[in-house]
Amino acid sequence: MTGFLGMNTKHNFVLLIRDTDTITASLRQALDESSPEERPGLERAIALAEAAAGTDETQLRARWVRSRLTAAGFTGDIGSVAAVKALRQAEPKLSLLAAAQLQKDAVPHPE
């Protein structure tokens, strides 16, 4: 999950909020209360949540940039000026500096 603070201003950062601990705890509680038929699915879900928790912030930002570009319909080179422009169109509150830094960080992290 990401967020921007403030209204009608350009921002030089993207706030990452990790909630995998909460999700994993909820899944573990559900597992404790589950029937034998539900256990395999919940155990798999816990394993996936724990794997996601191991993703570093740079990878999360890269995934976010790529998802925003995809949502905006951008299909070009992520390292291009057009990618920065598309990212800023997708997220108008991003400053040019922030968009360029996010793009730069996303280039070495292909999906």
Secondary structure per residue as TSV (DSSP state, phi and psi in degrees):
chain	resnum	aa	ss	phi	psi
A	1	M	-	360.0	143.3
A	2	T	E	-129.5	165.8
A	3	G	E	-159.2	157.3
A	4	F	-	-119.8	141.5
A	5	L	-	-102.8	146.0
A	6	G	S	94.4	174.6
A	7	M	S	-126.4	137.3
A	8	N	S	53.5	36.8
A	9	T	-	-132.7	159.6
A	10	K	-	-85.7	144.0
A	11	H	B	-120.3	145.7
A	12	N	S	-102.3	16.0
A	13	F	-	-152.9	162.0
A	14	V	-	-122.2	126.7
A	15	L	E	-86.1	120.7
A	16	L	E	-97.0	131.5
A	17	I	-	-119.0	120.5
A	18	R	-	-100.1	127.7
A	19	D	-	-125.2	23.1
A	20	T	H	-65.7	-30.3
A	21	D	H	-64.2	-42.8
A	22	T	H	-65.5	-43.6
A	23	I	H	-64.3	-45.1
A	24	T	H	-62.2	-42.1
A	25	A	H	-62.2	-41.1
A	26	S	H	-65.4	-40.4
A	27	L	H	-65.1	-40.4
A	28	R	H	-64.3	-38.7
A	29	Q	H	-64.6	-43.1
A	30	A	H	-62.1	-38.4
A	31	L	H	-63.0	-42.4
A	32	D	H	-61.6	-29.8
A	33	E	T	-100.7	5.0
A	34	S	-	-85.6	161.5
A	35	S	-	-83.0	163.2
A	36	P	T	-57.8	-30.6
A	37	E	T	-70.1	-31.1
A	38	E	T	-84.0	-20.5
A	39	R	H	-57.1	-48.1
A	40	P	H	-58.6	-41.5
A	41	G	H	-66.2	-41.7
A	42	L	H	-68.9	-37.9
A	43	E	H	-62.6	-39.4
A	44	R	H	-66.4	-41.5
A	45	A	H	-62.6	-39.8
A	46	I	H	-63.8	-43.6
A	47	A	H	-61.1	-40.7
A	48	L	H	-66.7	-42.0
A	49	A	H	-64.8	-40.2
A	50	E	H	-67.1	-36.8
A	51	A	H	-65.8	-40.7
A	52	A	H	-65.4	-33.1
A	53	A	H	-65.4	-23.2
A	54	G	T	-82.6	-2.1
A	55	T	-	-73.3	130.7
A	56	D	-	-79.1	166.1
A	57	E	H	-63.2	-34.9
A	58	T	H	-63.8	-42.3
A	59	Q	H	-65.4	-38.8
A	60	L	H	-63.7	-42.7
A	61	R	H	-64.3	-42.0
A	62	A	H	-61.7	-42.9
A	63	R	H	-63.0	-40.7
A	64	W	H	-63.9	-45.5
A	65	V	H	-59.2	-48.4
A	66	R	H	-63.1	-38.2
A	67	S	H	-67.5	-38.6
A	68	R	H	-66.9	-40.2
A	69	L	H	-65.6	-41.8
A	70	T	H	-62.9	-44.5
A	71	A	H	-62.2	-30.5
A	72	A	T	-83.1	-2.9
A	73	G	T	84.8	11.7
A	74	F	-	-77.7	129.1
A	75	T	-	-125.9	6.7
A	76	G	S	-83.9	-162.9
A	77	D	-	-72.5	124.8
A	78	I	T	-66.4	-19.9
A	79	G	T	-87.9	6.9
A	80	S	S	-91.7	163.6
A	81	V	H	-62.9	-35.4
A	82	A	H	-61.1	-31.9
A	83	A	H	-67.4	-41.3
A	84	V	H	-62.5	-43.4
A	85	K	H	-62.4	-44.1
A	86	A	H	-64.6	-38.5
A	87	L	H	-64.6	-41.7
A	88	R	H	-69.2	-30.7
A	89	Q	H	-71.8	-36.6
A	90	A	H	-70.6	-33.9
A	91	E	S	-129.5	80.6
A	92	P	T	-58.7	-20.9
A	93	K	T	-81.4	-6.8
A	94	L	B	-74.9	136.2
A	95	S	-	-75.4	165.1
A	96	L	H	-60.9	-42.0
A	97	L	H	-60.2	-47.1
A	98	A	H	-64.6	-44.2
A	99	A	H	-62.4	-42.8
A	100	A	H	-64.9	-40.2
A	101	Q	H	-67.9	-42.2
A	102	L	H	-61.9	-42.4
A	103	Q	H	-61.5	-46.8
A	104	K	H	-59.6	-41.6
A	105	D	H	-69.5	-28.2
A	106	A	H	-80.7	-26.6
A	107	V	T	-54.7	-47.1
A	108	P	T	-77.5	2.5
A	109	H	-	-118.0	77.8
A	110	P	-	-67.4	155.3
A	111	E	-	-71.7	360.0
